[in-house]
Amino acid sequence: MTSSQPDQAPDAPLALPGYAHVYSGKVRDLYAPLDDSGAPRDDQLLLVASDRLSAFDFILDSPIPDKGAVLTQLSLWWFEQLVDLVPNHVVSTDVPSAVAGRAVLVNRLKMLPVECVARAYLTGGGLREYVADGQVSGVRLPEGLVDGSRLPEPVFTPSTKAPVGEHDEPMPYADVERELGADLAARARELTVAILKRGNEIAAERGILIADTKVEFGLEGDTLVLADEVLTPDSSRFWPADQWEPGHTQPSFDKEFVREWLISPASGWDKASGEAPPPLPDDVVERTRAKYVEAYERLTGRSFSAG
Ligand code: Q0N
């Protein structure tokens, strides 16, 4: 039995012949391909998306079948839609059969020590900053905005990269410039905002709003390269466009049923208790799986088939 703790790393990683496990995050695992002598290569990584789901800062005990594959395929599709804006780290989708569909071989980059976030709509931490002082990440915003309001322009709101189990903290843009230099900081900001704008142009036609997104960049020489996953429900807030109504918390496209059940009396769980949430009922798992598939199919216009 898994013991869920807030944002705890998962149990023993999958053994993949020909690869060495190097790191496990909340929902993704990294491996290094082994060379002919059995040594880990230093130029590539295998990025494996799991079926794990986080809610209320817990990794739930119930995996969502195919979530890792759906998000991997969605990310690959977005990389193609963005390739005229930014190069990406993808090398190949020829991966071990044990992780087929949910893993990507990528170029190993020198990762920027900054979480690059852009917000098109106001909610979460951005809303808290706005309520406190009328600005978000140093950008003054109009008066009268509420939870869910669309911003006049997307805003770059970088954050620190916190270790697993801790929360990312907002990072003043001046600190980003100190870390990266003014030139690289400006390029990362422009690209992050451009990715969110392009994402929303495409998603809007398909009934989804992307409230905000977090992207990760690495360097290949002097070139900024888009890494990790991009514009997925794990890295972004997806909202159903037809239910968008500023003034209250918007329903999450993917996690609505999970959150609704966990806070309902049926779960018997108290969010404030510090206890691990209980396993999800099968129908909540199935309806959540269906939301990931729906997001993929609406956005890409392709049908998702597992395996
Ligand atoms: C990458 N992480 C680990 C340390 C671990 N293309 C890439 N090249 C190099 N590194 C990475 C990628 C990608 N994608 C490394 N995640 C992605 C995450 N960090 C988190 C903080 O602690």
Boltz pocket constraint, residues with backbone or C-beta under 6 A from the ligand:
constraints:
  - pocket:
      binder: B
      contacts: [[A, 23], [A, 25], [A, 30], [A, 45], [A, 47], [A, 89], [A, 106], [A, 107], [A, 108], [A, 109], [A, 110], [A, 111], [A, 161], [A, 162], [A, 163], [A, 218], [A, 227], [A, 228], [A, 229]]
      max_distance: 6.0
